[in-house]
């Protein structure tokens, strides 16, 4: 059975690219807003989340910390995707399991997902 990956990314192009690359091995559920992600999160029962930082209705770092501080979701690995150069500062304030800079290499993204999720 395929694992579920929830992606929170406001760029339709990036979301579509991630979906195309990952759908061969995972069930991929994409969301472009924090509100959509949060309402669909429990229904999807994700095995891993990919979160963008800058979103139209919120912040991926806050979403990450909210999930990591919740007993029901703290075990779910989270990878933060960001174009922001301040990843080191983000690591100090965010409980994510991994961080990846945009633009990212798709092979690197797939490798990192594999580290955090077992098929």
Secondary structure, 3 states (H helix, E strand, C coil): CCEEEEEECCCHHHHHHHHHHHCCCEEEEEECCHHHHHHHHHHHCCCEEEEECEECCEEHHHHHHHHHCCCCCCCCEEEEEECCCCHHHHHHHCCCCEEEECCCCHHHHHHHHHHHCCC
